[in-house]
Every structure is written in C-alpha cells, then in structure tokens.
Amino acid sequence: MIDEDTREAAVQEIAEKINAALGRHGVAGVAVVTGSMVELRGSGSPVAVDLGPMVEQWPLLPPDMRERKAEHAATRLVAALRGGDVPRAMRPGRARSWLGTLLAAVVLLGALGAAGYWLYRRNFFGEVVLAPTAPSAAESALPPAERERARAARVCDAVRSRIYSGANMGAFDTAGWEVELWLARLEPAPALVERADLRKLVAAGRLDPGADAVLGKVEHGSVELVAPQPAAGTKLGAAVAVLRFDGDYVLSFLSPDGRGAFLGFAERQAKAAGADLAALYGKCAHLRWHDLGGWYWGADRARAAAALLYAAGMFAEQPTIDMGKLAASSGLLPALVAAAGRLDAEALRRIAVEHAGAADGEQQTALRFHMGKPTGALFAARGLAQQLGLAPGAAPPAP
C-alpha cells in the first residue's frame, strides 16, 4: 500500500493524464478518479471503468508506461460513452431482471476457472511464455551475437512491462534476466571480491556443486563474481561484491524449490563473508533497475532496513530516496544504516507485511518478499523511505 500523500498525488496525476488523453479523442467532460474507478462526468450520462491496481502501482511506473496506461483508460471511457464494450450503469429495473442470470454465470465461470487453474498448475496447457515484440529491421541486420543480446533485452523489457502493468507474472522467457547476490561490509573492510571462498564458488564459471544441493545441479547457466562500481560521485562507505547468475539459475530463482535454495545459499554466503548487509534480486541485464526483489538481510535490524533502502530503493526507476536528506559524509551505506536505526522492529515488520513480505530475526534480520508480488520490495522501500523522512517531498520524522 502507499501512503495517503502519495496516493493523492497519484490520483491527481492519473486524472490529469486521462483528461489530456480524452481531449485528444475529442471528448468533452471531466474524468474523476475515486478509489480504483475513474468516472467521466459532464458528457452525457456518467460512465465509469475500473482502473485495477493503477493507483497503487503509479509511483513505480516509468513515464512512458504512465502515458500508455492513461491512454488505455481514456480509450475504455470513450468506448463506454459510445456504447462500446464497457456498459453504462443500468437502471434498477433492468438490473433486477438480469441479476439471477449474472449470478448463475458467475458460478459457472468460477467452476470453469477452478478447473482451468487446476489444469494449468499441472502444465496441461504447456509452458506459458510471454511473446516479445518482433525484431526491428536494424536488429535483424546485426551479427548473431549482437542480435541475440538485442533479443534478450527486448524480451526482458516486455516482461518488465507486464510486471509493472499489474498482470500476473506466470511463466515467461527468462532471456535477458539475471539474479544478483549483493554483499557489503562497512568500511574499514578488505575487498570482498578477493575472498578465496567467493572466488572458489565461481571458479568454473558455474556454481560449485558443493555450494548447494539444488543450485549446484544447475547445468545451463553461468555465475561470475564482480565488484560493482557506484554511481559517479557516490561514496558507498563499504566493500561490495556481487555474485551474478544467468540462464537456468534465473528459472531456479523463480521456482518455489529454487527460491528456497537461493535464500538459504544467500544467507550462508552473507554470514561466511562477514557481510553487514546483503540482498538477492532479479533484474534485466541491460538495465540498472532491480525489479524482482527477493531477500534483504542485515547483521541487525538497521542494516537489513538499509539493505532494502539501497538495493531496492536506490535502484528503482522512479526516485525513492532524496540524497539531500542523508548525511552521507562517511558514505551512503553508513548513512542509510544510521537513518534506519530510528525504526523499531514492529514498524519494519509492518512495512514488509503490507507488501507481501516478512521480517525474521532480531539480531540478524532478513526481509523476504513473495515471488507472486515481484514489486513488493520496491513498494516496501518506498514506504520505509517515506516513514524515515528520506523520500522526495517527505516530511522529516518526528523527533
């Protein structure tokens, strides 16, 4: 969930963009957003359509996707106004006459849906893969290796659009996706990428078979150990290393059994490396945004919250943290840890639970987010930043 100030700003911007789109359609009247509905008033009989989760997801949507969703809502309103597939409100007499038929249809559809879901869970219909858009002429003319990279980026972009539209992820082509295990030790600390145990894990370009009973059996995929560079002008104040997985490791991250194995592996490596903060997430290889939040860990509660603020909030496409509100002279990560120290255990747990997550532990704390809500960690980071007074436009917390 989003806070009331953020919701009010989202509702206002959604209404403005839908009204602008209605103007382009040549439709008079005013669109008013109430709850999850938008109603067109002043152009004949009022009509309304359901926006679904648009208001909740609006703060995380990039600008181009906001425009598309507003245009789609306006198109549906126009269809409703002109007698299209979205009906106007029925008169009470007519409503009573079709109520029984509607209830019977709902029961029938529910039974069919349950049967369909049962078959789907057993792969009766085969794997569901999101089809990417067709390659452009320029992409088709590329050399094979570059063409494959361009295709992977296109597939990943298509999946991101699906995720941020609020649709169920389902199964999808994982080309272009990667999973990262991010580990950080606050300064002063030796370089994590020089640790012999981490280097041994990836010596063969795949995860060492002895590292995990499940992940060690993955055959089609690669793993590398890298030291990511912070943005220009940013001092992290920590030694950082990333284990980067691709191929079938991504499939494991998205499957129930593999997800559990990944979380166990991540926690073992964080502790073995003496990390203060750690995070596990999925992302498009060609983008810096961390879209699929999974797990955020800290040697204490403040460090776990700081891991979420950094690894999710600082890598959200829409700004989550106002850097001007942090006293980051000793580094960004120490500043986030200091800010998160103002948060009590119940507040952190509540923020995680609100966004399909859970908070475990007191000394060593882990924040876990359900893979059925891939953007849950981003929303939780936004809520946490808001509560700590770090979000853009947020009021400072009460002393």
N, C-alpha and C positions, 0 to 999 in steps of 0.2 A: 504494500500500500504506500501511497505517497501522502505527504503532509498537506494540510489544508491550503497553505500559501502556494505550494507547488501546483496543487490541483486547480486552484483558482486561476493561476497564470496559464495553465494548460488549457482550461476550458475557454478562456478569453482568446487565446491564440487559435485554437481549433475553430471557434465561431468566426473569427476574422478571416481565416483562410477558406472556410466553406462559403462564407458570404462572397468573397472575392471570386471563387470558382462559380458560384451561382450567377454572378454578374457576367462572367464570360459566356454562360449559357443563355444570357438574356432573360433571366428570371427575376421578377420583382419580389419583394418581401424580405424578411429578415430571418436568418437561421439562429435559433436559440438552443444552446446545449444545456440539458438538465439531466443530471445523473449520467446514465450511459446512453441516453437518447438525444437526438437532435431533431427539432421541430421547425418546420418552415411556416412562418406566420405572415399574413398580410398579402397573400397571393391566392385568393380563393379560400376554400376550406383548408384548415390546417392539416398538414401531413407530417408524419414522423418516421424515422428509421432508427434502428439500433446501431450504435457505434461499437458495440462489443467492448474490448479492453483498451480502446484507443486512448482514453483519458489517462488510464494508469500507465500506459507504455509511452505516452507522448514525450516525457522528459528524456527518454533514452533514444528516440528516433533521430537519425540524421536529417538534415534539412530537406534533401530531395525526397526522402520517404514520407516526411510530413506533408509535402506538397501532393504526393500521389494519393495518400490516404484521404486528404481533404477533398481532392478532386473526385475520388471514388464515392465519398459520402454525398457530395453535391449531385453527382450523376444519379445516385439512387433516389435522392429527394426529387429530382426532376422527373424521374420515371414514375414515382408515386403521384406527383402532381398531375401528370399527363395520363394517368390511368395505366401505368406500367405494371411491373410485377410486384410492386410494394403497395398494397391496398390502403386507401384512406380508412379512417375509423368508421366502423359500421354503425348504423342506427340500432338502438337497443332491441327493437322488434326483430330485425334481421339476425342480430347476434344470438337471440334465444333460439331462433329456428335452426341455426347450424351448430349449436353448442354440442348436441348429442353426437352428431356426425364427427365433429372435431375430436371429442374425447375418444370415440372409437378408433379414429385414425391414429391418435397419439399412442393408444395401447398397442395397436398393430405395428406401428413404426418402432416402438420400444422393443417389442419382441424380435422384429427383424434386425434391429440394431444390435441387440444382445447376441443373436445368432451370428451375425456378421463379425462382431468383435471376437467371439469365440473362435471362429474360423481363421480370422486374421492373426490371432495370437499363436496359432498353430501353423502359420505360414501357408495356409491353404491357397492364398492368392499370390504367393511368391513374395519376394522382397519388394518393398515399395521404395522407389528411388526417385528423387526429385530431378526432373529433366532440366538441364541447363538450357539457356538460350542458345540459338545456333551461332557458330563461329562467324566472325566477320570475314570479308574477303582478305583484309590485311592479315588477320590471324592465320587464315588458310595458307597464305604465301610464306609463312615463317618456316625456318628449318625445323625438323621434327622435335628436337629437344625444347626449343623455344615455344613451339606450338603446343606441346604438352603442358608447359608451365602456364601458358596463357589459358588453356582449357581449365586447368586446375583452379586458377584464380577466378575464372568465370563461374565454375561450379560452386566454389566457396562463397562468392558474392550472392549467388542465387539462394543458397541455404541461409545466409545471414538475413536476406530479405524475408524469407519465410519465418525465421525465428522472431524477428522484430515486428512482424505483422500480427503476432499472437497466435499463429497457427500451431497445431500440434507438430512437433518435430518429426515423429515417425522415424522410419529408416531413411537414410539418404546416402548419396555418393560422398565418401569422405575425401575425395581428391582435393588437394589444396589445404586440408586441415592438418594441424599439428597439436600435440599436447606438450605442455611445458611444466616441469617441476622446478620452481624457483626457490632458491635457498639464499639466506642472507645472514651474515654475522656482523653485528655492530662494531664499528672501529673502537679501539685498535684490534685488527684481526688479520691473520695471514690470508693470502689469496685462496679462496675455496677451490678454484679450478686446478690448483696444484696438488690437491689432496690425492694421495695414491689410491685410496679406496674408491673415490669417484672415478678416477681415470680407469681403474680396473673394470668398473661396471660396463664401460663402453669401448673397451679396447678393440673388440672385433667389429665395431660399428653396429652391434646389436646388444641388447641387454644380456649380461652374463647369466647363463642358465641357472646358476645357484642363487641369484638375487631374489627370485620369487618363483613359487611353484607354478603360477599361472602365466605371468608375463614372460618368464624365462622360456616358455614354449612358443612364443610368437615367432613365426618364421619370416613373414613378409612385412618388413618394416625396418627402419634404421633409428639409431639413437646417437646423439652427439652431445658432448659437454662443451658449453660455451660460457664466456664471460660477457654478458650484455653491457653495452655502453649506455650510460644515462644520457638524457637529452642535453644538448649543448647548454652550458651554463648552470647545470644542475649538479650539486654535490650530494651524493647519496648518504655518505657517512657510514658506509658498510661495505664489506667484501661480499660479492654476489656471484653465484654460479647458477646456470640453468642446464638441466637435462632436457633435451628436446627430442620428442618421439614423433614418428610419422607412420604412414602405412597402416598395417593391421593393429598397431598399438592404439590408434585412434578408435578403431572398432571396439577394442577392449575397454577403453575409457567410457564408451557409450553403452556398453552392455552391463547388466546387473552384476554378473560374476566378475567381469574385468574391472568394473568400477571399484568394487570392494578390494580387489587385489591392488589396484593403483593407490587407493587411500592407505592401505597397510604399508605398501612399499614406500610411499611418500613420507609417512611418519617415521619409519625406520631410518630412512636416509637423513631426515632433518635432525633426528637425535644423534645419529652417528657422526654427523658433520659438526655437531655443536652449534647448530643454527639458532639464531634468536627468532627468526621469522621464516615462514615458508608458505608456498601457495602452489596449487595444482589447478590448471585451467586449460581450455582449448581455445584456439584462435586460427584465423586464416594466416597462412604462411606469408602472404604478401602484404599483410596489414599489421599495424601495431596494436590494434584493439583486442582486448581479452574478452571474448563474447560468451564462452561457456564456462562459467565459474563453478568450481567443484569443491575446493577444500582450502581453508586458510588456517594456519597454525602459528602459535607463538609459545615461547618459553614461559609466558604468563599471559594474563588476560589482555593487558595493554598491547603487548606485542602481537597477539592474534588479531586484535582490532586494527592495529596499524598495518598488518599484512593485508587485511581486507581493503582498507583505505587505499593502500598503494597499488596492490596487484589487480584490484578490480576498479577502484575509483579513479586512479591516475591513468588508467588505460581504457576509459570509457569514451566513446566518440563525442558525447556531449559532456562539457566540463562538469566535474563533480566537486572539485576542491579549488578554492581560491588561494593560490600560493601566497598572496599578500597577507593572508591571515595566519601564516605559520612563521614562527621564529626559528628559521632553519639555518642559523649560522654554523651549527655543528653538523648539519646535513639533514636531508629531507626525512630519512627514516627515523633518526632520533627525535626529530620534531614531531612526527606523527605518533611515535610511542608516547612522548610527553603529553600530547593533546589527548590521546586515548586513555591516559591514566585517570582522567576525570570521570570515566564511565564505570558504573558499578556492574556487577555480574548480571543482575536481573535485567538491566536496560539492554545489555549486549544480547542476552538470550532472547529478549522480546523482539528486538530488531531482526535477528536471524529467523525466528519462527514466523514472523509476519511475511517473510519472503521465501517460504518453503525451505527453510534451513533449520539447523540445530546447533547448539553450543554445548560442548562437552568439556569437563575438567575445570579445575580451579587454578592450579599451578601452571601446568601445561594445558593450554586451551586450544581446541580445534573447532572451527566453524565449518559445517558441512551443508551443502546445498543440493537439493534433489535434482536429478538429471532431467526430470519431467518439466522443470521450470528453469531453463538454461540461463535466463536473465535475472534470476533471483538474487545472485550475488551483487550484480550491478545496482539493483534497487536497494539492497541492504546497505551497500557502501554509500549510496546517496542519502539514505535515511540517517546513517551514522554521521556523515559529514554535516548534515543539517542539525542534528542534535548537539554536536560539538561546536557548532558555530563556524564551521570551516567551508560550508557550501557557498557558492556565489549568491550574494544577497541575503544570506542567513544572518539573523541577529546573534550577537555574542551570547554564550550561555550565561545563565545566572550564576553569580559567584557562590 
